[in-house]
Amino acid sequence: MEVSVAAIFILVAITIVTVAWRILNWVWVRPKYLERRLREQGFAGNPYRIFFGDLKESSMMSKQANSKPINLSDDISPRIVPIVHHTLEKYGKNSFMWFGPRPRVIIMDPEQIKDILTKMGDFRKVRRNPLTKLLSLGVLAYEDEKWAKHRKIINPAFRMEKLKEMLHAFYQCCNDMISQWERLIGEEGSCELDVWPYIENLSGDVISRSAFGSSYTEGKRIFQLQKEQAQLVIKAVESVYIPGWR
């Protein structure tokens, strides 16, 4: 009986130590090792901050950037990707950011980008957490055989013959959008117009007409759900995933 209790105690102790080491390695040991290796290779960035990295700073920058309007002539990069813009301004082209315990290296040299894109087996895609995997699927997320299979399925849709068949749908959608603008202008001959919602609808309308033979209005609910899903994905990416938390 005493032997069994001792064995159970040892097993529990080993399990606790193993789990503790894995957590410590995930949130501190491995990130600090990667940071040291990146700096040795000439990259610069913020020091690693346990667990969150640059996520809090990134979230704060995004809120600040979206809280005020910009002029048409302004650079849009500080508004769209403020953390990337800030990192490049502060550390230069050879820099990195922290998304939780994982560093993201900024690559801006064309030859290096070409090398990465042509060596699919050597440079793996970013490993996503289970929540992001659940919300975002598609060719951009797949790898290896799954990527090749889905790429083969969609390739015929982008051949020149298929694209030529879509010309009528493109023409009809653009014509409808311009007609709406002309009605808004009216007799005055000019008006202030936010074109972005129309451009969004145009993309959805083209896809609906060419792929499903229906207009954007008929499939509006589907596109609205896709937009909401994209917003959820963005929130998931900007947060740290804790297994079992969500």
Secondary structure by P-SEA (a helix, b strand, c coil): caaaaaaaaaaaaaaaaaaaaaaaaaccaaaaaaaaaaaaabbbbccccccccaaaaaaaaaaaaacccccccccccccccaaaaaaaaccccccccccccbbbbbbccaaaaaaaaacccccccccccaaaaaccccccccccaaaaaaaaaacccccaaaaaaaaaaaaaaaaaaaaaaaaaacccccccccaaaaaaaaaaaaaaaaccccccccaaaaaaaaaaaaaaaaaaaacccccccc
